[in-house]
């Protein structure tokens, strides 16, 4: 806290209008003004953020229930995982090919460099294959669960928008008279 702001806080809190006695020190005055500020500005915003988060979660639950029509989520996810295996296999194959291609197309200057690259061929091909499989599985799973995710996001946004509109109307009441 700067020197100037300390004197401003002291002047405001020790004025006769504030109702504070002159026995309190500047730290007590700052603490009281900070508490007033927290109560008036921060707490309503925290409650509003909590309300937004709960309405978002509630909307997401509504979206999931609407998409699944009351059926459990586990069979839907099991089917999506089964369908995501094919892109995972394609990704793994492409990854292995990429691992082999990097070593084969390298510009080796001598036979020793070429032999060193061949030693790590299996490790590179395996790591590239695992990476390609993971990317393929993730892409396949995202593709199969996209309708569910879209519905959940839509309902979540609608619920959050309703909470935001409600707060706006509280702060800006419409007077029709």
N, C-alpha and C positions, 0 to 999 in steps of 0.2 A: 504494500500500500504506500502510495506516495505521500509526501508531507502535506501537499495541498488537499488531497482527499481526506486525510485524517482530520484536518481542521474543519472541512466542510461537514463531515460526519459529526464532529463535536458541536459545531454551531447548530446543526439541525436537531440533534438529540438533546441538547441542553437548553433549548429555548423554552420559555414559560408555556408555550402552547402544547409542547409535547407531553407535559405532565410528569416528566422525570425529575427526580431530585438532583441537586447539583453535587451530591456526594458520590455519585457513580463515576467511575473512571472511563477513559475513552475506549478501553477494550470492552467494557460492559455495554457501552452505547453501540459499538460496532456489532457486538453479538446480538443485541436486541434488534437493531435495524436489519441485520442479516436474517434473523428469524422471521421478521415481518415480511421481508422480501421473499424468502422461501415459501412462506404460507400463501402469499398473494400471487406469486408468479410461477414458481416451480411446481408446487403440488398439484394445481389444476392441470398443468401440462403432463405431469406423470400419470394422473388419473385418465387423461385423454389418451395417452399412449397405451395404457393398459386396456382401455375400452376398444381402441383400434385393433390391438393384437387379439383380444378375445373375439371381436366380431370377424376378424380375418380367419381365425381358427374355426369359428362356428360356420362361416360360409364355406370353408374348405370341406368340413364334414358334410354339409348339405350337398355340395357338389359331388362328393364321393358316393353318398347314398343315392343321389339322383341318377348317376351314371350306372351304378351297379344294380339298381332296382331292387334293393333289399338283399341281394345275394352277398355272400362273404367275399372278401378281397383275395383270400389265399388261392382259390381256383383260377381267378383271373391272372394273378401274378405267376402261377405255375405254368399256365399256358403261354404267357409272354416269355418266360424263361426258356421253355421248350422251343419256341419259335425263334429265339435269339441265338440258338446254338449254330444255326446255319451261317449267319454272318460272322460268328466267331471263328468258325472253321475256315471260311474264306479269308478272314483277316490274318489268321495264323499262317495259312499257306502263303499269302502275299508277304508276310513278314519274313518267313524262312527264305523265300526267293530273294527278297531284298538283302538279307544277310549274306547269301551266296553271291549275289550280284556285286556287292561292295568289294568283296575280296577279289573276285575274278577280274573286275574292271580296274583294279588299282594300277597305278603307274609305278611298278617296281623297277628300281635301277639296277639291282643286282639279284643274283640267285638267293642270297641270304635273306634279303628283305622279303622275297616271294615265299620262301620257306617259313619265315616267321609269321607271315600273314596266314598261311595255310594251317598253322598250328592252332590259331584261334578261330578257325572257320566254324567249327561246330558250336563253340560258345556264342559267337556272334549270331549265327543263324538261329540258335535256340532262343537267345534273348530277344531278337527281332520278331521271332515267331510268337513268343509270349506277349510281347507288346502289341503286335497286330491282332492277336486273339482277344486281348482285353479291349482294345479299341472296337473291334468288330462286335463283341458281345455288348458293350455299352451302347453302341449305335443301334444294334438290333433291339435291345431292351427299350431304349428311348423311343424307337419307332413304334413298337407294339403298344407301349403304354401312353402314347401321345394323346389319344382321345380322353383318357382318364385325367391326365395332367391338365389338359385344356379346360375340361369342365370344372375341375377343382379350382384352377386359377380364375376362371370367369366368375364363379359363385363367390370366391373369396374377394375379388375386386368389387363385385356388386355390394356385398355386405359392408365392406370398408367404405365404399362411397356413401352408403346410407348413413353410417355413423358420422362421416364428415359433414354431410348435409344437415344432420340433426344438430351438430355443434354450431354450424354456421347460422342456422335459424335461431339458436339460443343467443348467439352474440349479436345478430342483426334481425330483431323481430320485425315482422311485416305488419304494418298498421294499415288496415283496409278502410278505416273510417275517414 
